[in-house]
Amino acid sequence: MIIDSSRKEIIQAFMDEAKRKHDIRSGFKSVYTEAIGLFEVCVAFEAFINELLYNPSIRRKRINFSSHYKNKLIEHLDALKKWIIPLKDELEGNPLIDMTPNSRNPPLDIDLLENLERIIEVVYRVRCNLVHGSKSLESSRNKLLISNSFHFLYVFMDILLKEEKIL
């Protein structure tokens, strides 16, 4: 993939910041640290997906990303299950609602561990609920959703960006 140097620097900078949060030993992690890490890795993710396909719709960009990299998820599924399974289990029977104002989007769950499009939508919704909605950092459910969303996206992006020679 050919990517301009300034965008590459943005991706690298935000991934470096997210790496610091990902690498913190579990005893010292806080949901606040992981929430900030989720924002940072989402910036890197969005900068990256903007290079894949020009389209004004962020949703179309996420779908294109998911289609393009679904085989990479399957290839690295063993390394990623540790974050996908808790998300899937938490959302089973209690799907993730969209807390952004005036949303008409249906609640989300994860139907299959290999469904990258759905996993990305869940991660993005967790991020949007934090930024635009009223997701609390206090409930155990929200802590689980934030933590696993952050670590999944960070590890998956780290794998992809190294393979694409961006990191």
Residue frames relative to the residue before (quaternion, step in Angstrom):
aa qw qx qy qz dx dy dz
M 1.0000 0.0000 0.0000 0.0000 0.00 0.00 0.00
I 0.2712 -0.7334 0.6028 0.1585 3.54 -0.98 0.91
I 0.0323 0.7954 -0.5993 0.0847 3.53 -0.76 1.07
D 0.4909 -0.6760 0.4511 0.3139 3.59 -0.87 0.87
S 0.6336 -0.6041 0.3416 0.3419 3.55 -1.09 0.79
S 0.6550 0.5072 -0.3395 0.4454 3.63 0.95 -0.69
R 0.6421 0.4928 -0.3288 0.4865 3.60 1.01 -0.73
K 0.6195 0.5451 -0.3337 0.4559 3.57 1.02 -0.80
E 0.6533 0.5102 -0.3082 0.4669 3.60 0.98 -0.83
I 0.6244 0.5255 -0.3351 0.4709 3.59 1.02 -0.76
I 0.6543 0.5061 -0.3095 0.4691 3.57 0.88 -0.96
Q 0.6768 0.4998 -0.2957 0.4525 3.58 0.84 -0.97
A 0.6629 0.5157 -0.3125 0.4438 3.60 0.90 -0.89
F 0.7073 0.4458 -0.2771 0.4735 3.59 0.84 -0.91
M 0.6245 0.5106 -0.3440 0.4806 3.59 1.09 -0.60
D 0.6130 0.5385 -0.3508 0.4595 3.62 1.04 -0.69
E 0.6616 0.4934 -0.3046 0.4754 3.57 0.93 -0.88
A 0.6619 0.4961 -0.3061 0.4714 3.60 0.94 -0.86
K 0.5997 0.5710 -0.3553 0.4337 3.60 1.05 -0.74
R 0.6223 0.5451 -0.3440 0.4442 3.59 0.97 -0.80
K 0.6839 0.4653 -0.2881 0.4825 3.58 0.97 -0.80
H 0.6379 0.5362 -0.3213 0.4499 3.59 1.04 -0.80
D 0.7277 0.4710 -0.2358 0.4393 3.58 0.99 -0.89
I 0.4662 0.6713 -0.4602 0.3468 3.61 1.21 -0.17
R 0.5036 -0.6508 0.4741 0.3132 3.55 -0.90 0.90
S 0.6404 -0.5981 0.3293 0.3517 3.53 -0.98 0.91
G 0.6463 0.5447 -0.3348 0.4166 3.62 0.96 -0.69
F 0.7338 0.4069 -0.2208 0.4972 3.57 1.21 -0.50
K 0.4950 0.6644 -0.4263 0.3630 3.58 1.27 -0.05
S 0.0735 -0.7548 0.6466 0.0831 3.50 -1.20 0.55
V 0.6256 -0.5337 0.4010 0.4037 3.55 -1.19 0.41
Y 0.6038 0.5561 -0.3611 0.4425 3.60 1.09 -0.60
T 0.6394 0.5166 -0.3144 0.4748 3.58 0.99 -0.86
E 0.6946 0.4681 -0.2788 0.4698 3.58 0.90 -0.90
A 0.6084 0.5335 -0.3577 0.4662 3.61 1.07 -0.62
I 0.6506 0.4874 -0.3155 0.4896 3.59 0.95 -0.81
G 0.6285 0.5299 -0.3252 0.4673 3.58 1.02 -0.78
L 0.6274 0.5266 -0.3344 0.4662 3.58 1.02 -0.77
F 0.6409 0.5059 -0.3312 0.4729 3.61 0.93 -0.80
E 0.6747 0.5124 -0.3008 0.4380 3.58 0.88 -0.95
V 0.6963 0.4491 -0.2920 0.4777 3.58 0.83 -0.89
C 0.6070 0.5431 -0.3587 0.4560 3.61 1.12 -0.53
V 0.6072 0.5261 -0.3602 0.4741 3.62 1.06 -0.64
A 0.6537 0.4973 -0.3111 0.4781 3.59 0.91 -0.89
F 0.6335 0.5392 -0.3165 0.4558 3.58 0.98 -0.89
E 0.7011 0.4616 -0.2800 0.4658 3.59 0.80 -0.98
A 0.6195 0.5206 -0.3495 0.4723 3.61 1.02 -0.69
F 0.6573 0.5104 -0.2995 0.4666 3.58 1.03 -0.80
I 0.7173 0.4545 -0.2857 0.4442 3.61 0.74 -0.97
N 0.5647 0.5855 -0.3922 0.4295 3.59 1.19 -0.36
E 0.6391 0.5159 -0.3191 0.4728 3.58 1.21 -0.42
L 0.6110 0.5960 -0.3478 0.3878 3.59 1.14 -0.53
L 0.7982 -0.0854 0.1287 0.5823 3.55 0.92 -0.89
Y 0.3234 -0.7161 0.5730 0.2329 3.53 -0.80 0.92
N 0.2749 0.7052 -0.6096 0.2356 3.51 -0.74 1.11
P 0.4451 -0.7164 0.4551 0.2854 3.60 -0.72 0.91
S 0.6506 0.5244 -0.3202 0.4463 3.60 1.17 -0.40
I 0.3939 -0.7195 0.5251 0.2268 3.56 -0.67 1.13
R 0.6086 0.5551 -0.3539 0.4429 3.59 1.07 -0.65
R 0.6537 0.4967 -0.3091 0.4799 3.61 0.96 -0.86
K 0.6288 0.5304 -0.3343 0.4600 3.59 1.04 -0.72
R 0.6572 0.4969 -0.3111 0.4737 3.60 0.97 -0.81
I 0.6330 0.5191 -0.3289 0.4707 3.58 1.03 -0.77
N 0.6506 0.5122 -0.3109 0.4666 3.58 0.95 -0.88
F 0.6264 0.5292 -0.3258 0.4706 3.57 0.98 -0.85
S 0.6779 0.5056 -0.2897 0.4482 3.56 0.84 -1.00
S 0.6518 0.5046 -0.3064 0.4760 3.55 0.98 -0.81
H 0.6835 0.5117 -0.2747 0.4422 3.55 0.93 -0.96
Y 0.8152 0.2858 -0.1101 0.4917 3.60 0.95 -0.87
K 0.3361 0.7693 -0.4969 0.2199 3.62 1.18 0.22
N 0.6461 0.5168 -0.3315 0.4535 3.59 1.03 -0.69
K 0.6036 0.5419 -0.3550 0.4648 3.60 1.15 -0.54
L 0.6010 0.5330 -0.3614 0.4734 3.59 1.06 -0.65
I 0.6713 0.4917 -0.3016 0.4654 3.57 0.85 -0.95
E 0.6458 0.5349 -0.3114 0.4470 3.58 0.98 -0.87
H 0.7899 0.2874 -0.1298 0.5259 3.60 0.99 -0.82
L 0.2712 0.8190 -0.4776 0.1662 3.58 1.26 0.29
D 0.6266 0.5507 -0.3563 0.4210 3.61 0.93 -0.77
A 0.6873 0.4723 -0.2790 0.4762 3.59 1.03 -0.77
L 0.7290 0.4450 -0.2238 0.4696 3.60 1.18 -0.54
K 0.4886 0.6970 -0.4180 0.3173 3.60 1.20 -0.39
K 0.6085 0.5982 -0.3598 0.3773 3.57 1.00 -0.76
W 0.7265 0.3624 -0.2363 0.5339 3.61 1.21 -0.39
I 0.6362 0.5332 -0.3390 0.4428 3.61 1.07 -0.63
I 0.6603 0.5390 -0.3231 0.4112 3.61 0.82 -0.95
P 0.6727 0.4672 -0.3359 0.4651 3.68 0.81 -0.76
L 0.6138 0.5266 -0.3534 0.4701 3.62 1.07 -0.65
K 0.6630 0.5107 -0.2996 0.4581 3.56 0.86 -1.01
D 0.6770 0.4987 -0.2923 0.4555 3.58 0.87 -0.96
E 0.6682 0.5090 -0.3061 0.4479 3.60 0.92 -0.87
L 0.7319 0.4392 -0.2390 0.4631 3.58 0.99 -0.80
E 0.5125 0.6387 -0.4209 0.3901 3.58 1.25 -0.26
G 0.8286 0.1326 -0.1407 0.5254 3.56 -0.62 1.15
N 0.7706 0.1735 -0.1110 0.6031 3.59 1.27 -0.24
P 0.0912 -0.8597 0.5007 0.0438 3.60 0.57 1.18
L 0.5692 -0.6110 0.4559 0.3079 3.51 -1.32 0.51
I 0.2621 -0.7691 0.5653 0.1424 3.54 -0.61 1.15
D 0.4486 -0.6378 0.5482 0.3023 3.54 -1.29 0.37
M 0.1978 -0.8266 0.5223 0.0686 3.56 -0.47 1.25
T 0.4458 0.6745 -0.4824 0.3371 3.59 1.21 0.07
P 0.6036 -0.6002 0.3780 0.3639 3.58 -0.99 0.79
N 0.8653 0.1123 -0.1198 0.4736 3.55 -1.11 0.86
S 0.3458 0.7541 -0.4953 0.2578 3.59 1.13 0.49
R 0.1780 -0.7615 0.6149 0.1015 3.51 -1.18 0.71
N 0.3997 0.7285 -0.4674 0.3017 3.57 1.29 0.21
P 0.4626 -0.6846 0.4808 0.2936 3.59 -0.94 0.81
P 0.6189 -0.5282 0.4158 0.4063 3.58 -1.21 0.39
L 0.2853 -0.7751 0.5489 0.1288 3.57 -1.18 0.68
D 0.0067 -0.7307 0.6804 0.0552 3.48 -1.29 0.56
I 0.4425 -0.6372 0.5351 0.3344 3.58 -1.27 -0.14
D 0.2800 -0.8046 0.5051 0.1384 3.53 -0.44 1.24
L 0.8013 0.0572 0.0101 0.5954 3.59 0.98 -0.89
L 0.5570 -0.6145 0.4406 0.3435 3.58 -1.05 0.72
E 0.7034 0.4716 -0.2525 0.4680 3.59 1.16 -0.62
N 0.5438 0.6297 -0.3978 0.3868 3.62 1.25 0.00
L 0.2011 -0.8288 0.5131 0.0969 3.56 0.19 1.32
E 0.6199 0.5527 -0.3596 0.4255 3.61 0.92 -0.78
R 0.6876 0.4695 -0.2866 0.4739 3.59 0.88 -0.89
I 0.6363 0.5246 -0.3368 0.4544 3.60 0.95 -0.81
I 0.6543 0.5005 -0.3075 0.4762 3.59 0.95 -0.89
E 0.6405 0.5153 -0.3332 0.4617 3.61 0.97 -0.76
V 0.6347 0.5147 -0.3309 0.4720 3.60 1.00 -0.77
V 0.6600 0.5032 -0.3111 0.4632 3.60 0.85 -0.97
Y 0.6745 0.4934 -0.2965 0.4623 3.57 0.90 -0.92
R 0.6467 0.5092 -0.3256 0.4653 3.59 1.01 -0.74
V 0.6052 0.5346 -0.3600 0.4673 3.60 1.00 -0.72
R 0.6532 0.5082 -0.2990 0.4751 3.57 0.96 -0.91
C 0.6817 0.4876 -0.2888 0.4629 3.60 0.86 -0.95
N 0.6346 0.5226 -0.3347 0.4606 3.59 1.00 -0.75
L 0.6390 0.5064 -0.3263 0.4783 3.60 1.09 -0.63
V 0.7368 0.4365 -0.2317 0.4615 3.56 0.85 -1.01
H 0.8251 0.2607 -0.0921 0.4927 3.58 0.75 -1.07
G 0.7050 0.4412 -0.2529 0.4943 3.55 1.18 -0.52
S 0.5434 -0.6068 0.4559 0.3586 3.53 -1.15 -0.52
K 0.1741 0.8022 -0.5478 0.1617 3.58 1.01 0.84
S 0.3310 -0.7463 0.5543 0.1617 3.53 -0.82 1.08
L 0.3845 -0.7004 0.5475 0.2487 3.54 -1.18 0.54
E 0.5822 0.6446 -0.3386 0.3617 3.56 1.27 -0.02
S 0.6718 0.5152 -0.3314 0.4165 3.62 0.93 -0.72
S 0.5766 -0.6023 0.4239 0.3537 3.57 -1.10 0.69
R 0.6080 0.5478 -0.3548 0.4521 3.62 1.06 -0.67
N 0.6933 0.4722 -0.2880 0.4619 3.58 0.81 -0.94
K 0.6063 0.5437 -0.3491 0.4636 3.57 1.05 -0.70
L 0.6578 0.5040 -0.3025 0.4710 3.57 0.94 -0.90
L 0.6716 0.5003 -0.2997 0.4570 3.61 0.89 -0.92
I 0.6654 0.4983 -0.2996 0.4682 3.58 0.93 -0.89
S 0.6868 0.5034 -0.2883 0.4379 3.56 0.78 -1.04
N 0.7303 0.4313 -0.2542 0.4649 3.57 0.74 -1.00
S 0.6019 0.5391 -0.3565 0.4689 3.60 1.09 -0.62
F 0.6594 0.5137 -0.3021 0.4583 3.56 0.91 -0.95
H 0.7282 0.4445 -0.2683 0.4473 3.58 0.65 -1.07
F 0.6113 0.5326 -0.3610 0.4608 3.60 1.00 -0.69
L 0.7196 0.4487 -0.2770 0.4518 3.59 0.65 -1.08
Y 0.6266 0.5334 -0.3490 0.4484 3.59 0.97 -0.75
V 0.7017 0.4644 -0.2832 0.4601 3.61 0.73 -1.02
F 0.6589 0.5037 -0.3179 0.4595 3.60 0.91 -0.86
M 0.6703 0.4807 -0.2992 0.4796 3.60 0.90 -0.87
D 0.6133 0.5452 -0.3489 0.4526 3.59 0.99 -0.74
I 0.6402 0.5136 -0.3102 0.4798 3.59 0.96 -0.88
L 0.7100 0.4715 -0.2692 0.4484 3.59 0.74 -1.07
L 0.6910 0.4908 -0.2875 0.4460 3.57 0.84 -0.95
K 0.6244 0.5024 -0.3403 0.4919 3.59 1.12 -0.56
E 0.6592 0.4991 -0.3078 0.4707 3.60 0.97 -0.79
E 0.6917 0.4473 -0.2578 0.5050 3.57 1.13 -0.71
K 0.4063 -0.7484 0.4266 0.3046 3.59 1.39 0.00
I 0.3772 0.6939 -0.5029 0.3512 3.53 1.07 0.88
L 0.7321 0.2642 -0.1790 0.6018 3.57 1.18 -0.57
